[in-house]
Amino acid sequence: MPPVSITKYDFRIRTRNGAVVENLSIFGRDEVEAERKLRQMYNGCEILAAHRRQTALNGRVSVSYEDVMDLITTAVRN
């Protein structure tokens, strides 16, 4: 089985009340989708930095509940 590749976007943001949040990782087909998801969770935030991270899933992987739900909802929409 060939390795599966997923794309995550890492964000550094400033919330509405001025708190800086670092290392927010969000799945997305592209940066626009990841940013949309981010703004749903942090309405009115300012994005200070964004980085794309391609991850190869091969073998055993530790995945969070949020990661699994993002993959399921993306598959259902397609």
Contacts in CASP RR format, 6 or more apart in sequence:
PFRMAT RR
TARGET T0000
AUTHOR 0000-0000-0000
METHOD contacts of the structure
MODEL  1
MPPVSITKYDFRIRTRNGAVVENLSIFGRDEVEAERKLRQMYNGCEILAA
HRRQTALNGRVSVSYEDVMDLITTAVRN
3 56 0 8 1.000
3 57 0 8 1.000
3 58 0 8 1.000
4 56 0 8 1.000
4 57 0 8 1.000
4 58 0 8 1.000
5 54 0 8 1.000
5 55 0 8 1.000
5 56 0 8 1.000
5 57 0 8 1.000
6 27 0 8 1.000
6 54 0 8 1.000
6 55 0 8 1.000
6 57 0 8 1.000
6 71 0 8 1.000
7 27 0 8 1.000
7 28 0 8 1.000
7 29 0 8 1.000
7 30 0 8 1.000
7 52 0 8 1.000
7 53 0 8 1.000
7 54 0 8 1.000
7 55 0 8 1.000
8 25 0 8 1.000
8 26 0 8 1.000
8 27 0 8 1.000
8 28 0 8 1.000
8 34 0 8 1.000
8 52 0 8 1.000
8 53 0 8 1.000
8 55 0 8 1.000
9 25 0 8 1.000
9 26 0 8 1.000
9 27 0 8 1.000
9 28 0 8 1.000
9 31 0 8 1.000
9 34 0 8 1.000
9 35 0 8 1.000
9 50 0 8 1.000
9 51 0 8 1.000
9 52 0 8 1.000
9 53 0 8 1.000
10 23 0 8 1.000
10 24 0 8 1.000
10 25 0 8 1.000
10 50 0 8 1.000
10 51 0 8 1.000
10 53 0 8 1.000
11 24 0 8 1.000
11 25 0 8 1.000
11 26 0 8 1.000
11 34 0 8 1.000
11 35 0 8 1.000
11 38 0 8 1.000
11 47 0 8 1.000
11 49 0 8 1.000
11 50 0 8 1.000
12 20 0 8 1.000
12 21 0 8 1.000
12 22 0 8 1.000
12 23 0 8 1.000
12 24 0 8 1.000
12 47 0 8 1.000
12 48 0 8 1.000
12 49 0 8 1.000
12 50 0 8 1.000
13 20 0 8 1.000
13 21 0 8 1.000
13 24 0 8 1.000
13 38 0 8 1.000
13 42 0 8 1.000
13 45 0 8 1.000
13 46 0 8 1.000
13 47 0 8 1.000
13 48 0 8 1.000
14 20 0 8 1.000
14 21 0 8 1.000
14 45 0 8 1.000
14 46 0 8 1.000
14 48 0 8 1.000
15 21 0 8 1.000
15 42 0 8 1.000
15 44 0 8 1.000
15 45 0 8 1.000
16 42 0 8 1.000
16 43 0 8 1.000
16 44 0 8 1.000
16 45 0 8 1.000
20 48 0 8 1.000
21 42 0 8 1.000
24 38 0 8 1.000
25 53 0 8 1.000
26 34 0 8 1.000
26 37 0 8 1.000
26 38 0 8 1.000
26 70 0 8 1.000
27 34 0 8 1.000
27 37 0 8 1.000
27 67 0 8 1.000
27 70 0 8 1.000
27 71 0 8 1.000
27 74 0 8 1.000
28 34 0 8 1.000
28 37 0 8 1.000
28 70 0 8 1.000
28 74 0 8 1.000
29 74 0 8 1.000
31 50 0 8 1.000
31 52 0 8 1.000
34 50 0 8 1.000
35 47 0 8 1.000
35 50 0 8 1.000
38 45 0 8 1.000
38 47 0 8 1.000
39 45 0 8 1.000
END
